[in-house]
């Protein structure tokens, strides 16, 4: 049993597809162990994406992530991290496989609908960033 962090980004929340995206997880064997909607502060977004702080798109990414509320969830199941990455599709929605969340709900590489942890180690750090132990079950 493995856990990973998912974020439904501001573009997808604004479009009203929270339920459709959460359904993709549940329909594919991932349990929603925790979930909440929140507005990130600039400090939250800069801290969460600190690994990208030297990348040219960092400021755009932070601006986008605070442009509206997000939904953060802990997904749980067998191979949860890689299963979620498969369901998400490629970072650039134009390259995302048909039937993936990004192919179906995202516009472009800035507004790409979802975030998912990219390793089991990062998943633990990202889950702890948003949730206390007693919020996860
Ligand atoms: P992910 O794990 O698939 O989300 O991709 P990364 O960890 O590489 O990048 C994090 C986020 O930064 C992506 O989801 C995009 O929103 C954004 N991003 C990545 N590469 C680019 C880029 O080349 N240009 C822009 N504008 N945004 C990018």
Backbone and ligand atoms as CSV (ligand in chain L), in Angstrom:
chain,resi,resn,atom,element,x,y,z
A,1,UNK,N,N,0.853,-1.209,0.000
A,1,UNK,CA,C,0.000,0.000,0.000
A,1,UNK,C,C,0.880,1.247,0.000
A,2,UNK,N,N,0.563,2.175,-0.889
A,2,UNK,CA,C,1.411,3.362,-1.057
A,2,UNK,C,C,0.522,4.604,-1.056
A,3,UNK,N,N,1.122,5.744,-0.687
A,3,UNK,CA,C,0.378,7.004,-0.719
A,3,UNK,C,C,1.084,8.018,-1.609
A,4,UNK,N,N,0.286,8.885,-2.240
A,4,UNK,CA,C,0.853,9.956,-3.053
A,4,UNK,C,C,0.003,11.206,-2.900
A,5,UNK,N,N,0.580,12.364,-3.249
A,5,UNK,CA,C,-0.183,13.611,-3.163
A,5,UNK,C,C,-0.665,14.037,-4.547
A,6,UNK,N,N,-1.927,14.428,-4.609
A,6,UNK,CA,C,-2.511,14.997,-5.826
A,6,UNK,C,C,-2.946,16.429,-5.536
A,7,UNK,N,N,-2.733,17.314,-6.508
A,7,UNK,CA,C,-3.337,18.654,-6.426
A,7,UNK,C,C,-4.173,18.866,-7.685
A,8,UNK,N,N,-5.444,19.204,-7.497
A,8,UNK,CA,C,-6.259,19.682,-8.616
A,8,UNK,C,C,-6.007,21.187,-8.669
A,9,UNK,N,N,-5.392,21.634,-9.772
A,9,UNK,CA,C,-4.878,23.005,-9.878
A,9,UNK,C,C,-6.018,24.000,-10.147
A,10,UNK,N,N,-5.721,25.319,-10.006
A,10,UNK,CA,C,-6.788,26.330,-10.117
A,10,UNK,C,C,-7.593,26.291,-11.421
A,11,UNK,N,N,-6.971,25.917,-12.535
A,11,UNK,CA,C,-7.718,25.886,-13.812
A,11,UNK,C,C,-8.834,24.850,-13.754
A,12,UNK,N,N,-8.524,23.668,-13.214
A,12,UNK,CA,C,-9.519,22.588,-13.167
A,12,UNK,C,C,-10.593,22.870,-12.126
A,13,UNK,N,N,-10.196,23.493,-10.998
A,13,UNK,CA,C,-11.189,23.873,-9.987
A,13,UNK,C,C,-12.156,24.896,-10.595
A,14,UNK,N,N,-11.601,25.900,-11.311
A,14,UNK,CA,C,-12.444,26.948,-11.910
A,14,UNK,C,C,-13.397,26.377,-12.956
A,15,UNK,N,N,-12.963,25.343,-13.643
A,15,UNK,CA,C,-13.796,24.704,-14.680
A,15,UNK,C,C,-14.908,23.846,-14.103
A,16,UNK,N,N,-14.835,23.557,-12.812
A,16,UNK,CA,C,-15.865,22.730,-12.176
A,16,UNK,C,C,-15.713,21.248,-12.464
A,17,UNK,N,N,-14.457,20.781,-12.529
A,17,UNK,CA,C,-14.248,19.354,-12.799
A,17,UNK,C,C,-13.575,18.624,-11.629
A,18,UNK,N,N,-13.730,19.162,-10.408
A,18,UNK,CA,C,-13.166,18.483,-9.224
A,18,UNK,C,C,-13.720,17.055,-9.143
A,19,UNK,N,N,-15.029,16.933,-9.223
A,19,UNK,CA,C,-15.673,15.621,-9.082
A,19,UNK,C,C,-15.234,14.656,-10.175
A,20,UNK,N,N,-15.146,15.170,-11.404
A,20,UNK,CA,C,-14.748,14.288,-12.520
A,20,UNK,C,C,-13.329,13.776,-12.324
A,21,UNK,N,N,-12.438,14.641,-11.818
A,21,UNK,CA,C,-11.053,14.210,-11.615
A,21,UNK,C,C,-10.957,13.233,-10.439
A,22,UNK,N,N,-11.646,13.530,-9.328
A,22,UNK,CA,C,-11.613,12.588,-8.187
A,22,UNK,C,C,-12.185,11.230,-8.597
A,23,UNK,N,N,-13.179,11.258,-9.492
A,23,UNK,CA,C,-13.760,9.997,-9.986
A,23,UNK,C,C,-12.723,9.163,-10.746
A,24,UNK,N,N,-11.819,9.825,-11.484
A,24,UNK,CA,C,-10.772,9.067,-12.196
A,24,UNK,C,C,-9.938,8.255,-11.204
A,25,UNK,N,N,-9.641,8.889,-10.046
A,25,UNK,CA,C,-8.824,8.182,-9.051
A,25,UNK,C,C,-9.603,6.989,-8.486
A,26,UNK,N,N,-10.823,7.250,-8.031
A,26,UNK,CA,C,-11.604,6.179,-7.397
A,26,UNK,C,C,-11.937,5.062,-8.383
A,27,UNK,N,N,-12.193,5.425,-9.635
A,27,UNK,CA,C,-12.537,4.409,-10.645
A,27,UNK,C,C,-11.342,3.554,-11.038
A,28,UNK,N,N,-10.145,4.024,-10.677
A,28,UNK,CA,C,-8.943,3.283,-11.040
A,28,UNK,C,C,-8.229,2.709,-9.812
A,29,UNK,N,N,-8.989,2.475,-8.769
A,29,UNK,CA,C,-8.453,1.733,-7.625
A,29,UNK,C,C,-7.658,2.561,-6.629
A,30,UNK,N,N,-7.743,3.891,-6.730
A,30,UNK,CA,C,-7.063,4.728,-5.742
A,30,UNK,C,C,-8.090,5.265,-4.746
A,31,UNK,N,N,-7.821,5.056,-3.473
A,31,UNK,CA,C,-8.707,5.541,-2.418
A,31,UNK,C,C,-8.336,6.978,-2.067
A,32,UNK,N,N,-9.339,7.815,-1.804
A,32,UNK,CA,C,-9.048,9.189,-1.371
A,32,UNK,C,C,-8.947,9.168,0.158
A,33,UNK,N,N,-7.698,9.147,0.638
A,33,UNK,CA,C,-7.445,8.997,2.075
A,33,UNK,C,C,-7.598,10.324,2.808
A,34,UNK,N,N,-7.529,11.441,2.068
A,34,UNK,CA,C,-7.733,12.786,2.628
A,34,UNK,C,C,-7.959,13.724,1.458
A,35,UNK,N,N,-8.726,14.793,1.684
A,35,UNK,CA,C,-8.945,15.765,0.611
A,35,UNK,C,C,-9.436,17.076,1.203
A,36,UNK,N,N,-8.925,18.199,0.700
A,36,UNK,CA,C,-9.440,19.502,1.128
A,36,UNK,C,C,-9.182,20.552,0.059
A,37,UNK,N,N,-10.071,21.568,0.049
A,37,UNK,CA,C,-9.939,22.683,-0.892
A,37,UNK,C,C,-9.325,23.853,-0.140
A,38,UNK,N,N,-8.328,24.490,-0.726
A,38,UNK,CA,C,-7.723,25.637,-0.059
A,38,UNK,C,C,-7.118,26.616,-1.055
A,39,UNK,N,N,-6.941,27.844,-0.591
A,39,UNK,CA,C,-6.284,28.886,-1.381
A,39,UNK,C,C,-4.831,28.961,-0.912
A,40,UNK,N,N,-3.885,28.677,-1.796
A,40,UNK,CA,C,-2.471,28.764,-1.419
A,40,UNK,C,C,-2.043,30.223,-1.339
A,41,UNK,N,N,-1.180,30.534,-0.377
A,41,UNK,CA,C,-0.535,31.849,-0.338
A,41,UNK,C,C,0.684,31.792,-1.269
A,42,UNK,N,N,1.243,32.966,-1.587
A,42,UNK,CA,C,2.467,32.978,-2.405
A,42,UNK,C,C,3.584,32.198,-1.691
A,43,UNK,N,N,3.672,32.364,-0.373
A,43,UNK,CA,C,4.710,31.640,0.379
A,43,UNK,C,C,4.511,30.130,0.311
A,44,UNK,N,N,3.247,29.683,0.404
A,44,UNK,CA,C,2.953,28.242,0.272
A,44,UNK,C,C,3.455,27.715,-1.069
A,45,UNK,N,N,3.075,28.425,-2.145
A,45,UNK,CA,C,3.390,27.933,-3.494
A,45,UNK,C,C,4.897,27.959,-3.738
A,46,UNK,N,N,5.570,29.006,-3.268
A,46,UNK,CA,C,7.033,29.080,-3.443
A,46,UNK,C,C,7.715,27.955,-2.674
A,47,UNK,N,N,7.206,27.656,-1.476
A,47,UNK,CA,C,7.817,26.583,-0.673
A,47,UNK,C,C,7.538,25.221,-1.307
A,48,UNK,N,N,6.308,25.026,-1.765
A,48,UNK,CA,C,5.951,23.725,-2.340
A,48,UNK,C,C,6.780,23.429,-3.585
A,49,UNK,N,N,6.996,24.456,-4.428
A,49,UNK,CA,C,7.723,24.269,-5.688
A,49,UNK,C,C,9.181,24.729,-5.592
A,50,UNK,N,N,9.743,24.731,-4.364
A,50,UNK,CA,C,11.118,25.215,-4.161
A,50,UNK,C,C,12.135,24.533,-5.091
A,51,UNK,N,N,11.913,23.254,-5.423
A,51,UNK,CA,C,12.871,22.554,-6.306
A,51,UNK,C,C,12.948,23.210,-7.684
A,52,UNK,N,N,11.904,23.942,-8.062
A,52,UNK,CA,C,11.891,24.594,-9.386
A,52,UNK,C,C,12.307,26.067,-9.318
A,53,UNK,N,N,12.826,26.524,-8.163
A,53,UNK,CA,C,13.016,27.973,-7.967
A,53,UNK,C,C,13.996,28.595,-8.960
A,54,UNK,N,N,14.892,27.783,-9.521
A,54,UNK,CA,C,15.857,28.334,-10.496
A,54,UNK,C,C,15.357,28.227,-11.937
A,55,UNK,N,N,14.200,27.605,-12.138
A,55,UNK,CA,C,13.703,27.396,-13.512
A,55,UNK,C,C,13.060,28.683,-14.025
A,56,UNK,N,N,13.163,28.908,-15.353
A,56,UNK,CA,C,12.639,30.167,-15.923
A,56,UNK,C,C,11.134,30.336,-15.736
A,57,UNK,N,N,10.410,29.216,-15.565
A,57,UNK,CA,C,8.949,29.309,-15.462
A,57,UNK,C,C,8.471,29.410,-14.011
A,58,UNK,N,N,9.411,29.527,-13.041
A,58,UNK,CA,C,9.037,29.487,-11.619
A,58,UNK,C,C,7.994,30.551,-11.246
A,59,UNK,N,N,8.236,31.808,-11.665
A,59,UNK,CA,C,7.296,32.876,-11.265
A,59,UNK,C,C,5.914,32.664,-11.876
A,60,UNK,N,N,5.887,32.227,-13.136
A,60,UNK,CA,C,4.599,31.943,-13.785
A,60,UNK,C,C,3.872,30.817,-13.061
A,61,UNK,N,N,4.639,29.804,-12.662
A,61,UNK,CA,C,4.061,28.650,-11.975
A,61,UNK,C,C,3.449,29.083,-10.632
A,62,UNK,N,N,4.189,29.885,-9.877
A,62,UNK,CA,C,3.684,30.353,-8.577
A,62,UNK,C,C,2.450,31.240,-8.786
A,63,UNK,N,N,2.520,32.173,-9.732
A,63,UNK,CA,C,1.366,33.055,-10.015
A,63,UNK,C,C,0.136,32.217,-10.351
A,64,UNK,N,N,0.336,31.198,-11.169
A,64,UNK,CA,C,-0.786,30.350,-11.564
A,64,UNK,C,C,-1.353,29.579,-10.379
A,65,UNK,N,N,-0.477,29.032,-9.548
A,65,UNK,CA,C,-0.944,28.182,-8.438
A,65,UNK,C,C,-1.699,28.970,-7.365
A,66,UNK,N,N,-1.507,30.301,-7.335
A,66,UNK,CA,C,-2.241,31.114,-6.349
A,66,UNK,C,C,-3.377,31.899,-7.010
A,67,UNK,N,N,-3.653,31.594,-8.288
A,67,UNK,CA,C,-4.683,32.355,-9.022
A,67,UNK,C,C,-6.105,31.968,-8.615
A,68,UNK,N,N,-6.255,30.915,-7.817
A,68,UNK,CA,C,-7.566,30.479,-7.350
A,68,UNK,C,C,-7.371,29.273,-6.453
A,69,UNK,N,N,-8.456,28.774,-5.845
A,69,UNK,CA,C,-8.309,27.642,-4.932
A,69,UNK,C,C,-7.870,26.359,-5.635
A,70,UNK,N,N,-7.278,25.473,-4.845
A,70,UNK,CA,C,-6.856,24.150,-5.326
A,70,UNK,C,C,-7.505,23.094,-4.421
A,71,UNK,N,N,-7.482,21.848,-4.878
A,71,UNK,CA,C,-7.926,20.729,-4.031
A,71,UNK,C,C,-6.737,19.782,-3.864
A,72,UNK,N,N,-6.300,19.625,-2.623
A,72,UNK,CA,C,-5.183,18.706,-2.360
A,72,UNK,C,C,-5.744,17.413,-1.777
A,73,UNK,N,N,-5.234,16.284,-2.253
A,73,UNK,CA,C,-5.725,14.981,-1.799
A,73,UNK,C,C,-4.563,14.025,-1.581
A,74,UNK,N,N,-4.759,13.131,-0.640
A,74,UNK,CA,C,-3.850,11.995,-0.476
A,74,UNK,C,C,-4.526,10.801,-1.142
A,75,UNK,N,N,-3.844,10.198,-2.110
A,75,UNK,CA,C,-4.362,9.012,-2.796
A,75,UNK,C,C,-3.617,7.800,-2.260
A,76,UNK,N,N,-4.354,6.725,-2.058
A,76,UNK,CA,C,-3.772,5.530,-1.441
A,76,UNK,C,C,-4.127,4.299,-2.260
A,77,UNK,N,N,-3.162,3.415,-2.442
A,77,UNK,CA,C,-3.424,2.170,-3.160
A,77,UNK,C,C,-2.116,1.540,-3.587
A,78,UNK,N,N,-2.239,0.415,-4.287
A,78,UNK,CA,C,-1.052,-0.257,-4.788
A,78,UNK,C,C,-0.411,0.622,-5.870
A,79,UNK,N,N,0.879,0.864,-5.769
A,79,UNK,CA,C,1.597,1.703,-6.746
A,79,UNK,C,C,0.914,3.049,-6.962
A,80,UNK,N,N,0.435,3.657,-5.877
A,80,UNK,CA,C,-0.362,4.888,-5.995
A,80,UNK,C,C,0.393,5.996,-6.736
A,81,UNK,N,N,1.689,6.152,-6.466
A,81,UNK,CA,C,2.439,7.246,-7.088
A,81,UNK,C,C,2.463,7.080,-8.612
A,82,UNK,N,N,2.916,5.915,-9.084
A,82,UNK,CA,C,3.036,5.749,-10.531
A,82,UNK,C,C,1.662,5.621,-11.192
A,83,UNK,N,N,0.713,5.030,-10.498
A,83,UNK,CA,C,-0.643,4.936,-11.066
A,83,UNK,C,C,-1.224,6.333,-11.284
A,84,UNK,N,N,-1.044,7.216,-10.299
A,84,UNK,CA,C,-1.541,8.592,-10.444
A,84,UNK,C,C,-0.837,9.297,-11.596
A,85,UNK,N,N,0.478,9.120,-11.720
A,85,UNK,CA,C,1.226,9.768,-12.816
A,85,UNK,C,C,0.688,9.291,-14.171
A,86,UNK,N,N,0.349,8.010,-14.268
A,86,UNK,CA,C,-0.214,7.483,-15.525
A,86,UNK,C,C,-1.569,8.099,-15.817
A,87,UNK,N,N,-2.405,8.193,-14.774
A,87,UNK,CA,C,-3.738,8.777,-14.967
A,87,UNK,C,C,-3.641,10.250,-15.357
A,88,UNK,N,N,-2.607,10.969,-14.857
A,88,UNK,CA,C,-2.445,12.398,-15.152
A,88,UNK,C,C,-2.079,12.643,-16.611
A,89,UNK,N,N,-1.157,11.851,-17.165
A,89,UNK,CA,C,-0.641,12.088,-18.509
A,89,UNK,C,C,0.543,13.045,-18.480
A,90,UNK,N,N,1.129,13.300,-19.657
A,90,UNK,CA,C,2.351,14.101,-19.759
A,90,UNK,C,C,2.135,15.530,-19.261
A,91,UNK,N,N,3.241,16.145,-18.770
A,91,UNK,CA,C,3.202,17.518,-18.224
A,91,UNK,C,C,2.566,18.489,-19.211
A,92,UNK,N,N,2.954,18.363,-20.489
A,92,UNK,CA,C,2.354,19.200,-21.532
A,92,UNK,C,C,1.110,18.489,-22.085
A,93,UNK,N,N,-0.078,19.050,-21.846
A,93,UNK,CA,C,-1.320,18.368,-22.265
A,93,UNK,C,C,-1.343,18.022,-23.747
A,94,UNK,N,N,-0.609,18.784,-24.558
A,94,UNK,CA,C,-0.576,18.493,-26.004
A,94,UNK,C,C,0.124,17.172,-26.286
A,95,UNK,N,N,0.958,16.743,-25.335
A,95,UNK,CA,C,1.672,15.456,-25.489
A,95,UNK,C,C,1.035,14.353,-24.641
A,96,UNK,N,N,-0.035,14.683,-23.928
A,96,UNK,CA,C,-0.643,13.694,-23.019
A,96,UNK,C,C,-1.481,12.689,-23.807
A,97,UNK,N,N,-1.343,11.429,-23.412
A,97,UNK,CA,C,-2.081,10.337,-24.058
A,97,UNK,C,C,-3.596,10.542,-23.928
A,98,UNK,N,N,-4.338,10.151,-24.967
A,98,UNK,CA,C,-5.807,10.266,-24.930
A,98,UNK,C,C,-6.357,9.535,-23.714
A,99,UNK,N,N,-7.359,10.139,-23.085
A,99,UNK,CA,C,-7.993,9.491,-21.938
A,99,UNK,C,C,-7.344,9.841,-20.614
A,100,UNK,N,N,-6.206,10.564,-20.641
A,100,UNK,CA,C,-5.594,10.983,-19.378
A,100,UNK,C,C,-6.258,12.280,-18.900
A,101,UNK,N,N,-6.047,12.583,-17.616
A,101,UNK,CA,C,-6.672,13.777,-17.023
A,101,UNK,C,C,-6.219,15.032,-17.764
A,102,UNK,N,N,-4.921,15.133,-18.047
A,102,UNK,CA,C,-4.427,16.335,-18.720
A,102,UNK,C,C,-4.940,16.434,-20.156
A,103,UNK,N,N,-5.022,15.321,-20.858
A,103,UNK,CA,C,-5.558,15.357,-22.230
A,103,UNK,C,C,-7.014,15.822,-22.200
A,104,UNK,N,N,-7.755,15.404,-21.187
A,104,UNK,CA,C,-9.197,15.682,-21.166
A,104,UNK,C,C,-9.554,17.029,-20.533
A,105,UNK,N,N,-8.733,17.514,-19.585
A,105,UNK,CA,C,-9.158,18.701,-18.824
A,105,UNK,C,C,-8.180,19.872,-18.856
A,106,UNK,N,N,-6.975,19.714,-19.445
A,106,UNK,CA,C,-5.970,20.784,-19.368
A,106,UNK,C,C,-5.833,21.527,-20.688
A,107,UNK,N,N,-5.401,22.782,-20.571
A,107,UNK,CA,C,-5.275,23.660,-21.745
A,107,UNK,C,C,-3.845,23.702,-22.267
A,108,UNK,N,N,-2.893,23.900,-21.374
A,108,UNK,CA,C,-1.498,24.106,-21.783
A,108,UNK,C,C,-0.568,23.765,-20.617
A,109,UNK,N,N,0.756,23.914,-20.857
A,109,UNK,CA,C,1.730,23.456,-19.846
A,109,UNK,C,C,1.665,24.286,-18.559
A,110,UNK,N,N,1.185,25.525,-18.632
A,110,UNK,CA,C,1.025,26.324,-17.406
A,110,UNK,C,C,-0.195,25.847,-16.628
A,111,UNK,N,N,-1.312,25.773,-17.346
A,111,UNK,CA,C,-2.585,25.394,-16.727
A,111,UNK,C,C,-2.843,23.940,-17.080
A,112,UNK,N,N,-2.174,23.033,-16.326
A,112,UNK,CA,C,-2.246,21.621,-16.731
A,112,UNK,C,C,-3.016,20.732,-15.745
A,113,UNK,N,N,-3.982,21.336,-15.070
A,113,UNK,CA,C,-5.053,20.630,-14.330
A,113,UNK,C,C,-4.657,19.929,-13.031
A,114,UNK,N,N,-3.534,19.216,-13.041
A,114,UNK,CA,C,-3.196,18.418,-11.859
A,114,UNK,C,C,-1.694,18.397,-11.580
A,115,UNK,N,N,-1.390,18.188,-10.311
A,115,UNK,CA,C,-0.027,17.869,-9.871
A,115,UNK,C,C,-0.068,16.487,-9.249
A,116,UNK,N,N,1.008,15.727,-9.414
A,116,UNK,CA,C,1.143,14.453,-8.702
A,116,UNK,C,C,2.591,14.260,-8.301
A,117,UNK,N,N,2.823,13.759,-7.103
A,117,UNK,CA,C,4.197,13.502,-6.643
A,117,UNK,C,C,4.926,12.639,-7.663
A,118,UNK,N,N,6.249,12.903,-7.849
A,118,UNK,CA,C,6.986,12.160,-8.872
A,118,UNK,C,C,7.898,11.072,-8.299
A,119,UNK,N,N,7.858,10.864,-6.980
A,119,UNK,CA,C,8.558,9.725,-6.370
A,119,UNK,C,C,7.878,9.438,-5.033
A,120,UNK,N,N,8.102,8.248,-4.521
A,120,UNK,CA,C,7.491,7.876,-3.240
A,120,UNK,C,C,8.089,8.745,-2.122
A,121,UNK,N,N,9.394,9.063,-2.241
A,121,UNK,CA,C,10.051,9.909,-1.229
A,121,UNK,C,C,9.442,11.311,-1.244
A,122,UNK,N,N,9.283,11.892,-2.443
A,122,UNK,CA,C,8.680,13.229,-2.536
A,122,UNK,C,C,7.232,13.205,-2.063
A,123,UNK,N,N,6.540,12.098,-2.312
A,123,UNK,CA,C,5.140,11.993,-1.896
A,123,UNK,C,C,5.028,12.181,-0.378
A,124,UNK,N,N,5.922,11.549,0.376
A,124,UNK,CA,C,5.868,11.657,1.838
A,124,UNK,C,C,6.080,13.104,2.280
A,125,UNK,N,N,7.026,13.788,1.624
A,125,UNK,CA,C,7.305,15.193,1.966
A,125,UNK,C,C,6.104,16.069,1.601
A,126,UNK,N,N,5.536,15.836,0.410
A,126,UNK,CA,C,4.412,16.669,-0.067
A,126,UNK,C,C,3.148,16.428,0.765
A,127,UNK,N,N,2.915,15.183,1.175
A,127,UNK,CA,C,1.746,14.886,2.022
A,127,UNK,C,C,1.904,15.613,3.363
A,128,UNK,N,N,3.096,15.567,3.937
A,128,UNK,CA,C,3.334,16.224,5.231
A,128,UNK,C,C,3.222,17.747,5.114
A,129,UNK,N,N,3.464,18.276,3.909
A,129,UNK,CA,C,3.347,19.731,3.686
A,129,UNK,C,C,1.900,20.185,3.894
A,130,UNK,N,N,0.932,19.335,3.514
A,130,UNK,CA,C,-0.481,19.743,3.542
A,130,UNK,C,C,-1.318,19.104,4.648
A,131,UNK,N,N,-0.932,17.929,5.124
A,131,UNK,CA,C,-1.832,17.181,6.017
A,131,UNK,C,C,-1.126,16.746,7.295
A,132,UNK,N,N,-1.883,16.765,8.400
A,132,UNK,CA,C,-1.402,16.144,9.635
A,132,UNK,C,C,-1.848,14.678,9.612
A,133,UNK,N,N,-1.196,13.866,10.422
A,133,UNK,CA,C,-1.490,12.432,10.419
A,133,UNK,C,C,-2.959,12.127,10.655
A,134,UNK,N,N,-3.618,12.896,11.547
A,134,UNK,CA,C,-4.991,12.524,11.883
A,134,UNK,C,C,-6.003,12.955,10.820
A,135,UNK,N,N,-5.555,13.685,9.791
A,135,UNK,CA,C,-6.454,14.030,8.677
A,135,UNK,C,C,-6.493,12.933,7.609
A,136,UNK,N,N,-5.617,11.937,7.742
A,136,UNK,CA,C,-5.481,10.900,6.708
A,136,UNK,C,C,-6.014,9.577,7.238
A,137,UNK,N,N,-6.954,8.982,6.500
A,137,UNK,CA,C,-7.474,7.688,6.956
A,137,UNK,C,C,-7.983,6.880,5.764
L,1,LIG,P1,P,4.889,17.508,-13.463
L,1,LIG,O1,O,5.551,16.651,-12.419
L,1,LIG,O2,O,4.347,16.722,-14.632
L,1,LIG,O3,O,3.852,18.443,-12.878
L,1,LIG,O4,O,6.036,18.430,-14.088
L,1,LIG,P2,P,7.321,19.158,-13.439
L,1,LIG,O5,O,7.547,18.717,-12.029
L,1,LIG,O6,O,8.432,19.030,-14.420
L,1,LIG,O7,O,6.904,20.700,-13.420
L,1,LIG,C1,C,6.042,21.212,-12.436
L,1,LIG,C2,C,5.050,22.131,-13.071
L,1,LIG,O8,O,5.728,23.252,-13.610
L,1,LIG,C3,C,4.290,21.533,-14.263
L,1,LIG,O9,O,3.162,20.801,-13.894
L,1,LIG,C4,C,3.908,22.763,-15.048
L,1,LIG,O10,O,2.727,23.369,-14.490
L,1,LIG,C5,C,5.092,23.683,-14.808
L,1,LIG,N1,N,6.064,23.575,-15.924
L,1,LIG,C6,C,6.951,22.575,-16.171
L,1,LIG,N2,N,7.683,22.819,-17.272
L,1,LIG,C7,C,7.257,24.024,-17.733
L,1,LIG,C8,C,7.645,24.844,-18.836
L,1,LIG,O11,O,8.527,24.512,-19.618
L,1,LIG,N3,N,6.973,26.022,-18.962
L,1,LIG,C9,C,5.987,26.394,-18.088
L,1,LIG,N4,N,5.369,27.562,-18.296
L,1,LIG,N5,N,5.598,25.657,-17.053
L,1,LIG,C10,C,6.225,24.486,-16.860
